[in-house]
């Protein structure tokens, strides 16, 4: 059986997501098996980026300030990237969990075009 390029990307992202979640939980000293319902998603646009935080707007209104960690998996236009590649105006879909009452992103998928 052959696996196409998109199959490899999906597999790699899955592995990275698992590692990022485990690392974020270790840092927060939470149990390794967080309940699935603790995971949340937001879809919108990058309003601003400041250090290790990104403000996501939905329909032009500031909605959520996500904390970014070194373990956060970042994908821009389908390519693996880093937190420093995030730009204002990019469309964003982020998966996050609350750690110590702060929303911490473990996966951020961006497009160089706004989603709105």
N, C-alpha and C positions, 0 to 999 in steps of 0.2 A: 504494500500500500504506500502510495506517495502522499506526502503532505505538502501543499502549496505554500507560498510565502506568507499568505495571511494566516494559515494554520499555525505556522511557526511563531508569528507575532502574537497570536492569541495565547499560545502555550507559554511563551516567555513572559508576557504580561501577567498571566495567571500565577506563575511562579514568583514573580516580583511582588505581586499584590500580597501573596501569602507571607513572604519575607518581611514586607513593609508593615503589615498588620502585626506580626509577631514582634518586630522591633519596637513599634510604637507602644505595644502593650507592655513589653519588658521595661521600657523607659518609664512608663506610668505606674509600674509595679502592680498591674492588674492581672487577673488570671489569663492564661494563654488562650483559653477558649471563650471569647466574647460572644454573646448571643447575636445571631444574625440581625435581629430587629434593631440592634444598636447602630448598625450601618445605615447611613442616610445618603441621599444624593441631591445635588442641586445642579440645575442647568440654567445658564445665563451668559453674561459677558463679564470680562475682567474690567472692573471699574478703576481699580488702582492696585499697585504692587508696592509694598514698603517692607524692605528687609525680608523677613521670613513670613510675611502675611500677604494675603491677597483678598481684596474686597470684591465679592461677586454681586453684580446687579442683575435683577430680573425685571424685564420690561422697563429698563431705565431707572429703576429705583434700587438704591443700595439695599442689599438683603442680608448678606452674611460675610463676616470676616473670618477666613480660614487660616489656621496656623499651618505652616509648611515645615516639615522636618527633613533632615538629610535622607531619610528613608522613603520620602514621598516619591512615588513613581509618576513621572511627567512624560506625556506623549504630546508632541506638536505635529499636526498634519500627518499623523500616522507614524512618526519617527520618534524613537526614544530621545528624550531631551533632559534638561535639568531645570531646577527652579529659576535659575538666572535667565532662562529662555522665555519666561512668561512676560507678556507685554500687555499694556492697557489696550482695550478694544478687542482682544481675542475672544472668540466664543469659548465657553468652558462648560465641561461636565465634570463634576467632582464627586468622588465618594469620600465620605468622612465619618468619623466617630467622635463623640465627646470624650475627652480625656481631661480629668480635673476641671470639669465644667467649661472647657474650651473646645470648639470644633477643630479637629485636627484632620487634615486631608491625608489619605493614604494613596489615592490615585487621582490624578488630574489629567484629563484629556482636553487638549486645546485645538482650536482651528484658527488660522490666521485671519479669518473673517468672522465678524460678529454673528451670533445666532439669532438675535432679535429680528 
